Amino acid sequence: MTFKELLDKYQFEEIVPEIRDVWKHNDISGFKMAFDCLKALTPKPSEGSVDITIAGDESDPYIRVMGLSEDYWENGLSKAININRLADINLPEKMLLAHCLWEITYYGFTQKAVREKFYGYRNRWEENNQFDKMLHGLIIRHYRKTVKRKNLKFTKEGEPGFCAKNKEELNNFLFSTKKTNRRKRKAEKRYRERREYLERMSRRTELIKKLSRNGSSFSFKDLEFILTINKGQEENYESFPNASSSRATYLEDLILNYADLSDLAVKKITDIVILAESSKDTPVSSDEEEILRNIFSHLYPSARIHYGFAVNEAAGSEILLSINFIDR
């Protein structure tokens, strides 16, 4: 039996208890999106298989699934499921499917998230904004001052690294018991605070740039208030409607019935920024826009709703929804 054949045996509502048992969280909207996306995909022939084994020791065994998370989803669908060493354990098909879904979504709940994880790499020190540039300079200056080396080695992510001449020098660097004086401790604290500030401002600037990019109805000035926020949380959803629902009603059902936004209820959400992305051929209609607006106006009646739309051909016939909850 292939993963696709197992998937087609059930509807998502039938495996919700098993998903909750495996995931241990209330928010299962990601699994709902992944399940519906996988249902709509056409399997592609691929090598390998989905191997199900028992791992851990006898006192604490657990199910291990291998062969799905490190491959494209279309390839994983065509792989045969091999169950090894499970003769003494009664593993129902629904629980097996839940474990397979957990494995295939290990790096993200959409194909886009998985592709970005493996193929969307960029050097973190590309100067995307002024805060990135200042942050890079701060780390380099601090490293040179602390380690007292002018010639630096860098990791793949762009972080400076220590390059020892010999083992003794490396051990001295790693296991030094020298105590720092008060002046050095205060300097280290200032460095950490400054680094955290620049990292925070860089993330906020990148968020504004992403939401106000070319093709978006938002401008940078519209969202400039994000630079002053206290806290923020981003959630992303994608529509995969069936014949009995539209794109907007699918997203409404997904958010209201499968997402868990209870942790936001205790926060003072002042603004909600909603960006709906769709292709030129299938833009968001006025009826769909009203449904999307109403979802959050009912959940957070006192919050200001900032609604925008953007053209994204990668969305195909679906709607990609980015929700940013702002606590000012």
N, C-alpha and C positions, 0 to 999 in steps of 0.2 A: 504494500500500500504506500502510495506517495503522500507527501504532505498536503498536496492539493486535494487528493481524494478524501483524506481525513477532514480537511477544512470544509468541504462541500457537504458533509454529512449533517452539519449542525448550523443553526442560527445563533447569533451572538447571545441572545437572551437565554438560550439553553445552557450556556457555559459561564454565565455571570458568577454563580457561587464558586466555581472552580478558579476563575480568574481572581476573585477576591481572596481565596485561600492561598494562591501562589504569590500574589502581589502584596498582600498585607496592607493595602492602602484603600481609602474610600474612593479616590479619583481613578476611575477606569476609562475615562474618555479617550485616552491614548490608545488603549487596546481596542476600543470600539472602532476608532478610525483605521487602525492597522488591519483589523479583521475585515472591514468592508472594502478597504483598498486591495487586500490580498484576494478577496473573492472576485474582484473585477479584473485582476491581472491574468494575462495568458502565460502559462508556464513556458520557460525556455529550457531545452535540453541542456543538462549540465552533468559534470562528473561529480563523484562523491555521493554521500548519503547522509541522512540524519541519524546519528547514533545516540540511542538512549541507554544509559547505564546507571548503575547505583554507585555513588561515590561516598566518601566519608568512612567512618568506622562502623562497627556493628551496633554500637550504642547510639550513634547519631547518623544514620544513613540519609542520603537525600538524592533526588533525581537530577541527573546531569544530562543536558541536551547539547550535542555538538554538531556543527555543520550548517547552521543557519545564520548566525550573527555576522560571519565574516564573508558574506556573499550578497550579491544582488537578490532582491526578493523574488524576481521572476525565476532565477536559477534555483532558489530554495524550494519553490513550489513543486518542481519536477523531481526532487530527490526522494528516493525510497527511504522509508523509516525502518531502521534496524533496531530491534529491542534485544539488548544483551544482558544476561544475568538478572533477569527480572522474573524468573520462573516462580520464585517464592513470594513474589509481591503481586497482589491484585491491583493493577493500575488501570482504572477505567479509561475508555477512550476520551471522555471529556476532560479528564485530568491530564492525560497525555497531550491533548490539544492545547490546554492552558499552558503547560510547560513549554511547548513548541512556540507559542505566541510570545511568552516571556523571553525566550532566547532570541527570536528573530527581531524583537524590538529593543534589544539590549542597548543599542546606540541611538535609538530614536523611534518615534512612533509614525513617522512618514518616510517615504522614499527620499525626499529632499533632505531630511535631517541626517539620514544614513550616508547619503552621497557627500554631504558637506563634511561629515565626520572623517571620511577617508580620502576624499578627493578635493575638498575645499580648503586645503591647508594654505596659509599665507604666513610669512614671517611676522611675528608679533610686533616687530619694530619697523614695519613699513609706517611711514609718517602719515597717517590718515588724518590727523588733526594736531593742533598745537600742543595739546596735553600729552599726546604720545611722544612728541619731540622732547618736551621738558622731562618727561618720565624717563626716557632713555638716557638723557644726559645726567640726570640725578643718580641713577643706578650705577652708571659707569664711574662717575666721580667718587661715589661712596665706596665702590669696589676698589678702585685704585688707592684710595686713602687708607682703607682698612687692611688690604692685603699687601699694599706697597709694591705693586707691580705695574709697570707701564705697558708691557706687552700682554694682551689678554687673549684667552681662548674663549670661544663662544659655543654654547649648545645649539642644537637645531632650532630651538625656539627663540634664540637670540639672547639668552641670559649669559652674563659673564661667568666663566668658570675658573677654578684654580688649577694651574698646571705645575705640579711639583717637579723639581729636578731629580729627587730621589725619594726613597721610601721614608727616610727619617724626616725630611722636610714635610712630606704629606702627613705623617703622624703628628708632627708638631702643630700643623694647621688644624687637623681634625680633632685632636684630643688635648689641646692646650688648656691648662688649668689656670692661666693667668687671670687675675681679677682686674676688672676695669674700674677706673676711678669714677667719681661722681660726674665729672665733666664729660667723660666719654659715654656714660650711660645716658646723660641728657641729650647728647648729640645723636646717639642711636635712636632715642625716642623721637626726636625731631625728624629724623630721617624716615622712620616708619610712618609717622603721621603725614608727612609730606607725600610719601609714596602712595599711601592709601587715598589721599585727596586727589592726586593726579590720576590714579587708576579709576577712581569713581567718576571724575569729570570726563575722562576719555570714554568710558562706557556710555555716559549720558549723551555726549556729543555724537557718538556713533549711532546711538538709537535715533536721535533726531534726524541725522543724515539718512538713515535707512527709511524712516517714515516719510521723509520729504524729498526722496530721490526723484529723478526724472520720471514723469508719468503719474506722479501723485498729486492729488488735489491739495495736500498740505504744503505749506512753505516752511522754511527753517524758522522764520519769525513767528509763525503760528504756534510752534511747539517749543519756543525758546524757554518757556517756563519750566521745562523738564530739567534744565540746568540747576534749578534751585530746589528740586524735590528733596524730601526727607528719605523716603523709600519708594521703591517701585517693584512691580512684579509683572512679568510678561507671560502670556498664555497664547498658544497658537493652535488653530483648529483648521480643518479642511473638510469640505463637504464631499460625501460619497452617497448621494441619494439613491433610493431604489425607485421602482415604478410608482409607488404609492405616496411619494413625498417629493417636495421641491428642494432646491439647495438650501434655502433659508430655513425651511421647517426642519430639515435634517440637522442643521447647526443648532437650532433652537432646542430640539430634542436632545442632542448630544450634550449641550451645556447644562440644561436644566435637570436631566435625568442621569447623566453619567459622570459629569465633572463634579468636583468637590471644591467649592469656593468658600467653605465655612471659615477657613483661617482668615479670609479677608473681611469677614463680618465684624471682627473685633478691631479692625484697623479703621482709621479715619480716612476712608477713600474720598478724596475731594474731586478728582478728575479721572475720567476713563477715556483713553485714546483708542479709537477703533479704526483700523485700516482694513478695508475689504479689497482684495486683489482679484481681478478677473481678466480674461482676454478681451481683445477688441470685439471679437465676434459674439461673445456672450457676456455683455456687461451686466452689472448688478441693476436690476429693475427697481422702480420706485416702491413696489410692493415688498420686494426682498429687503430693501433698505429700511423700510418701516419695521419689519419683523426684527431685523438685527438691532435696531435702535431700542425697540421695546424690551428686548431680553434684559438689558442692563439697566434701563430706566426703572423697571419693576424691581430688580434686585437691589439697586442702589439709588433710590429716588432722590437723595440729596446731592448726588455727585453730578458734576458737569460732564456731559457727553460730548466728546470731540470726534465727529465722524468724518472719515475721508475715504476716498477710493483711489486705486492705482491700477494702471494697465500692466499686466504681467502675463505674457504669452505662455509661460511655463504652467500657469494655472489650468490651461486647457479649457474644458467646459465647466470646471468647478470654481468654487469661491475659496480663496485662502484668507483666513481671518486672523489678524494679529490684534490682541487685546493687551493694552498696557494700563495697569491699575496704578494710579499715582496717589501717594500719601504726602501731602504738602505740610 
